Amino acid sequence: VSSGINAEYGGKGVLVPLTSSMYVPGQLADVEKVLIDIGTGYHVKMTVSDARDYFTRITEYITKKMEIVQKNLIEKDKLRQVTTEILQLKIQAQQQQSAQQQARGDYTDTINFNFSNS
């Protein structure tokens, strides 16, 4: 649509989609109006200029939504990094505490066996 359709395209051969993977040959009968797929199987007949405006609006809408999603992803990535750093600090603290207990001989988490005969 962006390159423009004019009267010289009338009667030219086109491939018409029947399904997402099957096309049949056809001829362009009306160059004043185009059939636009607006989603979920619905199609609308529009003039070429209306179709151009429609696609411009859709492109702007999708671009704005992509920018919002990108901002959200950046925020979530920052939160993930902070969470990972906090977890690493907690693991390091726990490892240091465990090493200090072992150095002091404080084995409260181990099982003591008494081998004396009473």
Buried (B, 14 or more C-beta within 10 A) or exposed (E): BEEEBEEEEEEEEEEEEEEEEEEEEEEBEEBEBBEBEEEEEEEEEBEBEBBBEBEEEEEEEEEEEEEEEEEEEEEEEEEEEEEEEEEEEEEEEEEEEEEEEEEEEEEEEEEEEEEEEE
